Amino acid sequence: MTRVRVALLSDTHSVLDARIQNLVIHCDVAVHSGDIGSAAILAQLQPRLGRVLAVFGNNDVAPKWPEPDRHLLVHLPEWFAQALPGGELVAIHGHQTTARDRHRLLRARFPQARAIVYGHSHRLALDTTSVPWVLNPGAAGRIRTHGGPSCMVLTATPTAWQIETYRYAPSPLNPHLSHYASVISSC
């Protein structure tokens, strides 16, 4: 495949915003960078190729997951690297580093990556000042969304990568009341 669209999301904490779920359907692969909350969230992600990749976050621990799902936690890695056309995407939750130096530390830990996606802060961040890019899609659920649920879509080709950032208006009761997405930036 010479062009892959990857949905990047994080910090659902057991609730996936329906508008983000709908966006994932139009992507080839979904990457969840931790604080998932339950296996049901991963099952709700239905990208075109059916591939859902995820890492554990600091809240992905047995006492915080539904009892029937707890045995699945052992299958979530701390981080992974995924080859894509034109480079490697690394996913990690980000709680392993201090907030102040997080981008520098992630770049030092994964210098071979073209981009690193992380979560934990619930704050949308797009740092393309140097390679590897450091990306935080923000929170895709309802908890601490800092302006509304958000996610990113990475389009990877052998010659170029592009990031689209989506933020939806907060709408905890009815997602159809605020049915808009703003593409904040692309690279």
C-alpha positions in Angstrom: 0.0 0.0 0.0 1.5 3.4 -1.0 -0.9 5.6 0.9 -2.1 4.9 4.4 -4.5 7.0 6.5 -4.0 6.4 10.3 -6.4 7.7 12.9 -4.5 8.8 16.0 -6.4 9.1 19.3 -5.8 8.9 23.0 -7.3 9.2 26.4 -10.8 7.9 25.9 -11.2 6.7 29.5 -14.0 4.3 28.5 -15.9 6.8 26.3 -15.3 7.3 22.6 -16.8 10.4 21.1 -19.2 9.3 18.3 -17.8 11.9 15.8 -14.3 10.5 16.3 -15.6 7.0 15.9 -17.2 8.0 12.6 -13.9 9.6 11.4 -12.0 6.3 12.1 -14.2 4.5 9.7 -12.7 6.5 6.9 -9.1 5.6 7.9 -7.1 2.5 7.1 -5.7 1.9 10.6 -6.4 3.2 14.1 -3.7 3.9 16.8 -4.8 4.5 20.4 -2.0 5.9 22.6 -3.3 4.8 25.9 -5.8 5.4 28.8 -8.3 3.3 26.8 -10.6 2.3 29.7 -12.0 -1.0 28.4 -11.8 -3.5 25.5 -15.2 -2.1 24.2 -13.4 1.1 23.1 -11.0 -0.8 20.9 -13.9 -2.8 19.5 -15.7 0.4 18.6 -12.8 1.5 16.4 -13.5 0.1 12.9 -10.9 1.3 10.4 -11.2 0.1 6.8 -8.3 -2.4 7.1 -9.5 -3.6 10.6 -6.1 -2.9 12.2 -6.3 -1.3 15.7 -3.0 -0.8 17.5 -2.9 0.4 21.1 -0.5 0.9 24.0 -1.4 1.0 27.7 -1.6 4.2 29.7 -1.2 4.9 33.4 -5.0 4.3 33.9 -5.0 1.0 31.9 -4.7 -1.1 35.1 -6.8 -3.9 36.3 -8.7 -2.0 39.1 -9.8 0.6 36.5 -11.0 -1.8 33.7 -14.1 -3.9 33.7 -13.4 -7.3 35.3 -14.2 -9.3 32.2 -11.6 -7.3 30.2 -8.7 -7.3 32.6 -7.0 -10.4 31.1 -6.5 -8.4 27.9 -4.3 -5.8 29.6 -1.3 -8.1 29.3 -1.5 -7.8 25.5 -1.1 -4.0 25.5 2.6 -3.0 25.1 4.2 0.0 26.7 5.1 1.3 23.2 5.3 0.0 19.6 6.8 1.0 16.3 4.8 0.6 13.1 6.3 0.8 9.7 4.3 3.0 7.3 5.0 4.2 3.8 7.9 6.7 4.2 8.9 6.0 7.8 8.1 4.6 11.2 5.4 5.7 13.6 6.0 5.1 17.3 3.2 5.1 19.9 3.6 5.5 23.6 1.3 6.9 26.3 3.8 9.5 27.6 3.4 9.1 31.4 6.9 7.6 31.4 8.5 11.1 31.0 8.2 14.5 32.7 5.9 17.0 31.1 8.5 19.7 30.9 11.0 17.7 28.8 8.6 15.2 27.2 9.1 16.1 23.5 12.9 16.2 23.9 13.0 12.9 25.8 10.7 11.2 23.3 12.8 12.3 20.4 16.0 11.0 22.2 14.3 7.7 23.0 13.0 7.1 19.4 15.3 8.9 17.0 14.6 6.4 14.2 10.9 7.4 14.1 9.4 9.8 11.6 6.7 10.6 14.1 5.9 9.8 17.8 2.3 9.8 19.0 1.6 10.0 22.7 -1.3 10.9 25.1 -1.5 11.4 28.8 -1.8 15.2 29.0 -5.2 15.3 27.2 -3.8 18.4 25.4 -3.7 18.5 21.6 -0.1 19.1 20.5 1.5 19.1 17.0 5.3 19.6 17.2 6.8 19.4 13.7 9.8 21.6 14.5 12.1 18.7 14.0 12.1 15.0 13.1 10.7 12.9 14.6 7.5 14.9 14.9 5.9 14.6 18.3 2.1 14.4 18.2 -0.6 14.4 20.9 -4.1 13.9 19.5 -5.7 15.2 22.8 -8.6 13.4 24.5 -11.0 11.5 22.3 -13.6 11.0 25.1 -15.3 13.3 27.5 -12.7 13.7 30.3 -10.5 16.9 30.3 -10.9 17.6 26.5 -9.6 21.1 26.8 -12.1 22.6 24.3 -13.7 19.4 23.0 -12.8 15.9 21.9 -10.0 15.7 19.4 -7.9 13.4 17.3 -5.5 13.5 14.3 -5.3 11.7 11.0 -1.9 10.9 9.6 -1.7 10.4 5.8 1.6 8.6 5.0 3.0 8.1 1.6 6.6 7.1 0.6 7.5 10.7 -0.1 5.3 12.8 2.3 3.4 12.7 5.6 0.5 15.0 6.4 -1.3 15.5 9.7 -4.8 16.8 10.0 -6.0 17.8 13.5 -9.7 17.6 14.3 -11.4 19.1 17.3 -15.1 18.8 17.9 -17.3 21.0 20.0 -18.0 19.6 23.5 -21.4 17.9 23.3 -21.7 15.3 26.1 -25.4 14.6 25.6 -26.0 14.7 21.9 -23.1 14.8 19.4 -25.5 15.9 16.6 -26.1 19.3 18.3 -22.5 20.4 17.5 -21.7 18.6 14.4 -18.6 20.3 13.1 -14.9 19.6 13.0 -12.2 22.1 12.5 -9.1 21.0 10.8 -6.6 22.9 12.9 -3.4 22.3 11.1 -1.6 20.1 8.6 2.0 19.6 7.8 
